[in-house]
Amino acid sequence: MSEPRFLRLDLPVAEILIRLATATLVGALIGLNRELRHKAAGLRTQALVALGCATATLLMAGLGSAGGTPDVNAVSRVVQGVLTGVGFLGGGAIVRGSNDAHIQGLTTAASIWISATLGVACGVGFWGLALAVMALALCVLHGGVWVERWVHRRQDVG
């Protein structure tokens, strides 16, 4: 039994699998950084966020091109909805301590959002963008800790 025309993606199965696998991998790498720092939303969470976003993007790309030409507006609406929804997921990672000046989880929330955008980029096949953003995000997540420590030490001295 064949699929109805409007439910079939016009991409080879290998291309779909590569997009989904790449999204999972880049999300997992962001999550691994969080996992190694014993932060919330680690490897599995980030990988699943990226995979889910890639899946939603691929689905809308397929449904949006049912008439023969891709509907960029349909994909755009899904991307907007996904990123808004993931913002709520990230919001759940933010916790205010007993001291109102101390807020935890902002970096985790931002990394969840980045994983979502990486999933979208993989879903539409923008490999170069996804890899560049992943590399930059890992530089910020890893190198940013050192820069923050250096700045705090300089403030304590001065």
Secondary structure in CASP SS format (residue, H / E / C, confidence):
PFRMAT SS
TARGET T0000
AUTHOR 0000-0000-0000
METHOD secondary structure of the structure
MODEL  1
M C 1.00
S C 1.00
E C 1.00
P C 1.00
R H 1.00
F H 1.00
L H 1.00
R C 1.00
L C 1.00
D C 1.00
L C 1.00
P C 1.00
V H 1.00
A H 1.00
E H 1.00
I H 1.00
L H 1.00
I H 1.00
R H 1.00
L H 1.00
A H 1.00
T H 1.00
A H 1.00
T H 1.00
L H 1.00
V H 1.00
G H 1.00
A H 1.00
L H 1.00
I H 1.00
G H 1.00
L H 1.00
N H 1.00
R H 1.00
E H 1.00
L H 1.00
R C 1.00
H C 1.00
K C 1.00
A C 1.00
A C 1.00
G C 1.00
L H 1.00
R H 1.00
T H 1.00
Q H 1.00
A H 1.00
L H 1.00
V H 1.00
A H 1.00
L H 1.00
G H 1.00
C H 1.00
A H 1.00
T H 1.00
A H 1.00
T H 1.00
L H 1.00
L H 1.00
M H 1.00
A H 1.00
G H 1.00
L H 1.00
G H 1.00
S C 1.00
A C 1.00
G C 1.00
G C 1.00
T C 1.00
P C 1.00
D C 1.00
V H 1.00
N H 1.00
A H 1.00
V H 1.00
S H 1.00
R H 1.00
V H 1.00
V H 1.00
Q H 1.00
G H 1.00
V H 1.00
L H 1.00
T H 1.00
G H 1.00
V H 1.00
G H 1.00
F H 1.00
L H 1.00
G H 1.00
G H 1.00
G C 1.00
A C 1.00
I C 1.00
V E 1.00
R E 1.00
G C 1.00
S C 1.00
N C 1.00
D C 1.00
A C 1.00
H C 1.00
I E 1.00
Q E 1.00
G C 1.00
L H 1.00
T H 1.00
T H 1.00
A H 1.00
A H 1.00
S H 1.00
I H 1.00
W H 1.00
I H 1.00
S H 1.00
A H 1.00
T H 1.00
L H 1.00
G H 1.00
V H 1.00
A H 1.00
C H 1.00
G H 1.00
V C 1.00
G C 1.00
F C 1.00
W H 1.00
G H 1.00
L H 1.00
A H 1.00
L H 1.00
A H 1.00
V H 1.00
M H 1.00
A H 1.00
L H 1.00
A H 1.00
L H 1.00
C H 1.00
V H 1.00
L H 1.00
H H 1.00
G H 1.00
G H 1.00
V H 1.00
W H 1.00
V H 1.00
E H 1.00
R H 1.00
W H 1.00
V H 1.00
H H 1.00
R H 1.00
R H 1.00
Q H 1.00
D H 1.00
V H 1.00
G C 1.00
END
